Amino acid sequence: MRLLVIEDEAKLSSALAESLRAEGYEVDTTRIGEEGFYLLHRQRFNLVILDLMLPKRGGLEILRGIRREGHRVPVLILTSRDLVADRVAGLDAGADDYMVKPFAMPELSARVRALLRRQQDHTPPATLRLMDLELDGTSRIVTRAGRRLDLTPREFSLLEYLLINTGRVVSREMLAKDVWKETARHTPIDNVIDVQIARLRKKIDDPFVVKLLQTVRGVGFVLRVETP
């Protein structure tokens, strides 16, 4: 299990890393928000411990950014902000748990274990396939007919969701909620979804004879082998 600690207090960051490594986790640390955001795009983590008050890019901005892009890594917020409004803002931004400083390390460790168990209970198979289309969730590599496809993080998350639901029509509402993490659709994102679907189709279908990504008019989208 690989964890990322984004915490700007040097002593606390070091103590967290030391304690978590003693429990057998691999731990990366950074004290700069922008670097944490970069690491989340470059490497795969099982869990993130995230401070809110960070230089360069704040914790809530990081959290909202990765959720918009479809990243589902569990996030535990660790902060000195203890108002109810702060907790609500963090959870609404996509956090899975929220702890206020100062805290007891055994409790944090227990919450980390609980989040990791929850993630394992809902983790899709490492490799998803439909015909000659294959998605490797560990390496985040997608191939079709042995040819590697270059997908953005959003396209990867969208394809993964469609593959998990192979043969089942998924609506724009489902995609907005489960991929874009839009729990309250004050502003419809149907056009955004349609653009991403078109870009994904161009990459996984256009170069190949058999088409897999189909539009069901008035309902949504489905991945399945097209039949005459």
Secondary structure, 3 states (H helix, E strand, C coil): CEEEEECCCHHHHHHHHHHHHHCCCEEEEECCHHHHHHHHHHCCCCEEEECCCCCCCCHHHHHHHHHHCCCCCCEEEEECCCCHHHHHHHHHCCCCEEEECCCCHHHHHHHHHHHHHHHHHCCCCCEEEECCEEEECCCCEEEECCEEECCCHHHHHHHHHHHHCCCCCECHHHHHHHCCCCCCCCCCCHHHHHHHHHHHHHHHCCCCCCCCEEEECCCEEEECCCCC
